Amino acid sequence: MSQQTFSIPFKHPFKADKKFQKSVAYFSMEFAVDQALKIYSGGLGFLAGSHMRSVYALKQNLIGIGMLWKYGYYDQGRKKDGSMQPEFHEKMYSFLVDTKIRFQIPLLGKQVWVAAYYLPPDVFHSAPLFLLTTDTDGNDESARAISYNLYDSDVTYKAAQCMILGIGGARLLEELGYEPQVYHFNEAHAVSAIFHLFKKYKKVPEVKKRVVFTTHTPEEAGNEKHDIHFLENLGFFSGLPLETVRKISGIKDDTFNHSLAALSLSRKANGVSKLHGEVSRNMWKAHPQIAEIDHITNAQNNAYWVDKQLEQFRLDKELEKIAVRKKELKAVLFKTVADQCGKIFDPDVLTIVWARRFAAYKRADMLVWNMERFARMMADADRPVQMIWAGKPYPKDEGAVNTFNHLFYLSHLFPNMAVLTGYELALSKLLKDGSDVWLNNPVVTREASGTSGMTAAMNASLNLSTFDGWICEFAKDGENSFILPVAKGEDINKQDCDNLMEKLENTVIPTYYSDQKKWQQMVLNSMNDVNVDFNSDRMAREYYEKLY
């Protein structure tokens, strides 16, 4: 699509399939569509990226609206001693088209210019994406900085970012002369758009019939809240009186709950797994006026993630060939391990990977809580194990950064333990390809869905997991995965840790080394079971059928 196209109203660049004609604008703070476009931090972005790829494959009438982050999330570098160092480098993308669209929105007590860039669908085989930035002529440094860092740690900037995505995204659609039938908010970041729409349409039913909402947060405390007067001063409510804001959004006091407002002003909402749907309905049941909460289980884009040879061997039921290909892929991953850590790993050795965002409830370091058992497992020469950790903590989360660094320092003691930096799409793909076991041990009910284990399963890796999120809809313990019993009572951390070590010592490791026939059958079962239900084409269809 050329730059000139935007002087006339926007027209969707590909002809929609007749099943997916309804026009949708999908608002998300992050999209992971390709390693080259670093505008994402983790799971929310990976999910949105897979969704946009399926939109392209299925020819759905949907466009994405996101943010163009000047420094991305952050680059995960290392300090002199090798521990983690967040780095911020300016990103330049010659494949983005400048739409030449510029408009102003009132923010921080001034008029802030917003510029829009466009990612044509054929670049990365995604939905058409519009990306907003305040790093443009006419803005002072403080206004430009709004779109510098994804999830800015400064509360004022974070709220301003939500306004650029929400109000800015709604304004962009007006500038394009494009009025979608559905505004889909992926998480509550863009909820400010709802007040812009109310100002335009004047009636709650007119807003509701256009808005749907996906919640990803399985606990009330995790939902973003701000002082309502603070938001009003920023311009969050598009000049609506607070009395009106409270009346239409279900907010009774001075604490504005972003998710509650989104639920109150949507016609339908969804959680991101069957379990999360139940948790969400229970969590919000004190608010009877909110939208109905259904569930659409997250998924990942098979065509993007799966190794083509593994997929062919799966279709041909060639267990031996899957095993041979797996070792080749492990050797590729181990080049990165050698490069980053100076350690030589062996493709014949059972390799366990823990890789995702470092957050307290995900318990990255659980394996080393019982140091004695961990050291014994790592020292076993007869049934050796190789361990790899990777993931990006939020750069200002000291606890999570300390956990990452603790594991890194610990890895000096074990030649068969590696901690990698740079967990983005490319490294994630290598780790899914090169792991035998994908370890996932969040506190149960805290992981709304989780998707990394899906792409691991697509690539012949077996999930070893607590019973949470999407796993509840997939797992058959001992048949397609290894599942820990749900911990009950007081010290669930100790129970989960003990159960994890027991599962490794008595089931996972012995099966790998003493019963390869069973292991290979489990791998094939896992690949088959993940293939249809957890491919994002299914998810993208369900959004049209159940939500739009």
SEDREN-793747 format. One record per residue (C-alpha): residue in one letter; x, y, z. Coordinates in pm, whole numbers, plus 50000, padded with zeros to 5 digits. Example, Ala and Ser with C-alpha at 12.3 -4.5 7.8 and 13.67 -1.06 7.14 Angstrom:
A512304955050780S513674989450714
END
This chain:
M500005000050000S501575033149899Q501745064150113Q499265082049887T496495057249965F495775074550295S494625106850136I491355088350068P489405068550331F491105036250433K490045004650251H491034970650385P493844958150158F492564922750106K489104909850023A487514894150329D486254858450330K482454858850341K482464842250688F484524870950828Q483004902150670K482314921750989S484884949751024V486934949151344A489604971951493Y491754952551741F493524974352000S496594959952173M499494975652363E501904950452206F502144928651896A504834902251833V504484896551459D508194893151380Q511584893851551A512434924851345L509584945851493K510344949351865I507114963852000Y506264936152251S507334923552593G505904888652634G502804866752630L500234893652544G502324903452241F503024867552133L499284860652151A498334892051953G501014884351693S499674849251633H496124863251613M497184888351346R498864860551143S495684839951149V493664870551043Y495894871850733A495634834350666L491834833650705K491264866850522Q489374883050809N488184919250793L490274930451092I492954956951143G495314960151440I495964992551626G499064994251845M501995015851947L505355022151784W507765020552079K510975039652007Y513085017952240G510824987452229Y510444970452568Y514194968352638D517194949452511Q518424923952762G522154929352779R524754919153036K526884938253285K530634932253314D530054902253540G527494887353302S524414895553512M521414912053346Q521474947853222P518394964653068E519504984952764F517505009652558H518415013452192E516495033451934K514725011451680M514395020751312Y512065002751069S512285010250698F509444985650626L506855007750801V504905032450586D504425068050712T500685074150664K501365111850686I498425112950927R499025136751219F496465147851475Q496435162151825I494845149852146P494665169252473L496995152352723L499125163553019G497395197252996K498575204052641Q497875193652282V500035163552193W500735153951832V500215117751733A501685102751414A500555070151255Y502685044251077Y501425014250883L502614978650851P501284964850521P499974929150555D502344913650302V505504923450499F505064897050772H501814880450660S499774897250931A496604917750957P497184953950850L498654971951153F498535008751241L501145019751497L500925052751685T503755074151815T504205107851987D507885108951883T507105133851609D507605170351509G505705195951712N506035177552045D508435187052323E510635160552484S508095151652756A505385145052495R507755125752267A508765103652560I505215089352594S505975064352318Y509595056952411N509255026152636L506564999352646Y505024998952998D506805029753131S507425027353505D506215063353560V502485061653640T501705093953449Y503465081653136K501875047253161A498385062953174A499335086352889Q500415056252681C496995040552741M495395072852618I497455073552298L496435037652226G492765043052323I491755078652237G494535080951976G493425048251814A489785059651799R490885093151652L493065075651395L490055056151268E488195089151223E491165103751035L491155072950809G487415077050749Y487105041150871E484275031651105P484634995451219Q481574976351337V483554962451631Y486144977951861H488004948952028F490144957852331N492814931552399E493264939052772A492034971752925H494914994052811A492775011452546V489695017052766S489975055152727A488615050152372I485245040652525F484775075852666H485705090852330L483025068652171F480455078452436K481115114952365K480505107751998Y477415085452025K475905100052347K474255067352457V475605037052643P473785011752416E475415027952111V478845023252268K478144988152392K476984974852058R480424983851915V482744972752197V484054938452304F486764931552560T489304904052633T490584901852990H493894884353060T494154890953434P493004863053668E493054882453992E491354914354097A494574929554235G496264926153896N493784949253726E495054984353672K493575011153895H494185048553923D492775078054112I489875090953902H490875127653950F494435120153836L493035104853515E490595133553466N493465158653487L495335139253219G492315141252985F491565103753009F487765108252993S487715131152687G486255159652891L483215140353022P482055151253371L483085126653643E479435121753736T478845107753385V482045086953393R480965070453721K477425065053601I478365047153280S481465028253398G480235011853720I482855030753926K481335040254263D484255057954433D487435076654339T489345045654227F489005039953856N489315002953772H490194999953402S488934964253362L485644971353541A485015001153311A485784979653005L483434952153130S480704977553209L480774993052861S481214961852644R478424940452505K480494908952550A483794899052710N485984868352728G488604851752943V491474834052767S490984797852880K488074777353010L489414779453365H490094816753331G486524822453209E485244806253531V487744825353746S486734858353578R482984852853617N483564845253984M485904874754027W483434900253886K480174885054013A479614914054255H479014936153947P475814922853784Q475614951053528I478774940753341A479024922753008E478634885152989I482084868753023D482604838952792H485944822252720I488044818452405T491164798652481N494404814552363A496334797552084Q499474801851876N500014802951502N501054768451388A502274780151046Y504704804851206W505984783651495V506184747651377D509304731851226K508254719950879Q510114686650900L508724678351243E505244685951113Q505684662750815F506964634551038R503974640251270L501574636150977D503434604650867K503514591351229E507294586751195L508344584751561E512014576951491K512334605351241I510804629951492A513444618851746V516284623151494R515034657451384K514684667951748K518394661151807E519304682151502L517224710951640K518824707151984A522264710651822V521134743851665L519944757452002F523164745952169K525214768651940T523474798052110V524154782552453A527864779252364D527964814552223Q526304831152524C527554809052809G530704791252689K529134757252760I528964727252528F525644708852556D524994673852417P521974666752191D521684631652339V521084645252689L517584652852826T517164690652802I514664709553019V513804745952946W512054772153159A511514803252943R508924830852979R508534864153155F510164863953499A507314872353739A506934861454101Y503874839154049K505604820553762R508274808654011A511234806953771D513614794054037M511434766454185L513814739154067V516604753154286W514524758354601N515714724354721M519364728854638E520394694454757R517984676354523F518744699754233A522524694554271R522044656854289M519964657153968M522514679053789A525414656553898D523884623653783A526284609853519D524114579553434R520974599353359P522284634353281V520084665353256Q520734698953089M518834729553218I518234762353033W516504793553167A515534824352965G513084853052995K512784890253050P511794903853390Y510104937653391P513194960053410K512054978253727D510934946353907E513914941854137G512694908654275A512384893453928V515734907853812N517364893654126T515854859354055F517284860553701N520724870453832H520624844754113L520074817153855F522834831853637Y525394831753924L524284796554022S524884784553665H528654789953718L528584759053943F527074736253678P528504730453328N525054716653230M523064747853335A522664778853116V520864812053161L520284830152831T519464866452760G517424880852473Y514184861052508E512324874452205L510594856551916A513794842651759L515274828252079S511844815852183K511624796051858L515094780651915L514124770552270K510824754752163D512674735451890G515574725152114S513854715152440D512774679752531V510754692252827W509004726052861L508734734553230N505814756253345N505154759653718P502964789853799V500814791454112V497534774754007T494784799053887R497364827253855E498174819753487A495144830653284S496204809452989G499914808152909T500854799152551S504574790952542G503864754252612M501644752452302T504454761752066A506814738552253A504344709752203M504044718151832N507804712451813A507994678651988S508664691152341L506694676252632N505014699252884L505884694753251S503424717353425T501204726753716F497514722753628D496644758053520G495504779053224W495304762452881I496984730853019C493674720753185E492114717252837F495074698852686A496904677052933K496564639752987D499224631253244G501514603553123E499954603752776N500804637752623S502474656352914F503654654253276I501314671653520L501854680153888P498974673854131V497224705554247A498724716654579K496224722254860G496394738655203E499054760255360D502454757755194I501664752354827N505174763554727K506814735154918Q504274709754790D504724720854430C508514720254463D508484685154616N506034672654354L508144687354074M511354670454193E509494637654245K508014639053896L511444645553747E513284619053949N510674591353926T508894597253593V510344622553346I514054613353361P513524575353382T511064576053088Y513534595352870Y516434571952941S514724538252995D511574539152780Q512244558852460K509334540852293K506894555452546W508594589852528Q508274591052150Q504614580452166M503914607952422V505624633152192L503444622751898N500294623952114S501264658752234M501924671351879N498604657351758D496614670752053V498004706152027N497664708151649V494044718651592D492594731351919F495574753152006N496294767051659S495374804051640D493264798251326R490734781651560M491004811051799A490584837351525R487464819151400E486044817551753Y486474854951800Y484234860251498E481734833651607K481554840551982L482614876852034Y482154897651719
END
